[in-house]
Amino acid sequence: MLASTSQRSTGNTSSRYKSGVMKYKEMGYWQPDYEPAASDIIALFRITPQDGVDADEAAAAVAGESSTATWTVVWTDRLTACDQYRAKAYRVDKVPNTGPGTATEQQWFAYIAYDLALFEEGSIANLTASIIGNVFGFKPLKALRLEDMRLPLAYVKTFRGPPTGIVVERERLDKFGRPLLGATTKPKLGLSGKNYGRVVYEGLRGGLDFMKDDENINSQPFMHWRDRFLYCMEAVNRAQAETGEIKGHYLNVTAGTMEEMYRRADFAKELGSCIVMIDLVIGYTAIQSMSNWARDNDMVLHLHRAGHGTYTRQKSHGISFRVISKWMRLAGVDHIHAGTAVGKLEGDPLMVQGFYNVLREAHNEVDLRRGVFFEQDWGGLRKVMPVASGGIHAGQMHQLLSLFDDDVVLQFGGGTIGHPAGIQAGATANRVALECMVKARNEGRDIDREGPQILEAAARWCTPLKQALATWKDISFDYTSTDTPDFVPTATASV
Amino acid sequence: MRVTQGTFSFLPELSDQEIHAQCEYAIRRGWALAVEYTDDPHPRNSYWEMWGLPMFDLKDGAGALLEINDCRKTFPSHYIKVNAFDATQGFETVRMSFIVNRPPEEPGFMLRRQEGAGRTIRYTTHAYATNKPAGERY
């Protein structure tokens, strides 16, 4: 295979390296008979070429611009093992339900293989600088989306992965056999430190495992970060003593510089917090640094995916959240917001399950219904706990448990704090709804069908649950998802 | 107060029949059941006393219930929990853990605060029950 590749791309050397501009296809970036090596990184792109650009050339251009090429021939290629370093587009498929006769112009799935030698070990920044570096602004394409990646085991093993992981987090918290429960403190902005800590205490005391800072709570005029940390830890410790259970609050240490983030994280540690939080917007390198810090300090690391919707939501252009999930598992976070399927934020149920599988399984099989295009061996890398947060409530407990199983944090912000009888009642309603549903599932009952009756039965002895069900019984966010798999012909129903 | 450790602490106490159903679930999943008891309910008490070894080869939930009831007879006022252990690679941990016995009175915990510099506080959770020696607590 290697022999024929090198023969083909260098066979006509003198014309290949003649000064001037030539098609990417002819420069060796399109190799339909290439068989990817087990050590290659493979990227799957969704390509919408400009009119008049054929699919092979568009795929070759993406391969070129995300690896060694520039717009013109350069003789200095000949000083390198350029055949090896060139990314190879080796397959293009029409995307189902696009092109003539459909509402969407023709799109293509392009498979591109990259030699492992192109990448520095243990650096998401380096990986992304190649794969999504220049190519997304490339003019011959109308749009481009990175759909999935196959990461070779040799590359996976250069990353340290989650500092804690699902198994160790549960052992530290002493919580098994059910999803964890959380809530984001509301209102997001404006509470003083003391009032903020009150909300945290009430939620934890009522039965939640975690409370959480929101993504944009840092250190604002109404509440400086030290004040928040001190009051939140009072709330955590009080709630622990009142319940005999381990509790936590995700202290958001996101700040303008690494130095400041380390300072805040160190203070959280000094106060005895078991978990700190960062936002995706701090960047891949900062995330990897905080992961190292968390590993050194026995701290669970929670990641809020702030900003991802700007590039993950539209199907034609950007990056699938599946790929972000893979990168974040490598980079090493313990929690990541990965969608609810039933709440207020974007997410087709099957696609969201695909993200969860990427985060939680030791080994992913190809699963086109869930948008998973590649088999992926995670090589023992720890598992990331997905977080379902945004517009969910106790009345959906059977759906959430059925979709996501036990290893997930279910976060009911409004669905806790907005309870008519108060925050503790809201928390209790969620915890009772969860435990009765887990119990029923384990007893072999069909919770998809019997879920509402199971909740009503528990509501007969639990007034807070009764009130929660009455308040939110008709709330659903039933909109069609934009990010759906292109394997099944229609989006799965939003429930 | 009520210690709310464990998978089902917010529900009414499980009947023997309900405990049996949960044990059957664990056995179906291939998990090994184990019974543990303690009179120190501190949330960071990782090592409750083992009531025998995990029941690796158990095929029937009734066997687990027998052990649970023997443990209850011996320690009627202790906390007793049932753990289900999963030896699958990538887990190798407890997958379910629920309390099946608790003391009639749960005195709860004292929160001690040691004030430090810069408004920091060092917290200690102390179980009132552990003021008495082991064996005389409940």
Interface residues (C-beta under 8 A of the other chain):
Chain A: V167 R170 E171 D174 F176 G177 R178 G207 R226 L230 M233 E234 N237 R238 Q240 A241 E242 T243 G244 E245 I246 E270 L271 G272 A362 G380 K383 D406 T428 R431 V432 E435 C436 V438 K439 N442 E443 G444 A458 W461
Chain B: M1 R2 V3 T4 Q5 T7 F8 S9 F10 L11 P12 E18 A21 Q22 Y25 P41 H42 P43 R44 S46 N83 A84 Q89 G90 F91 E92 T93 V94 R95 M96 S97 F98 G108 F109 M110 L111 R119 T120 I121 R122 Y123 T125 A127
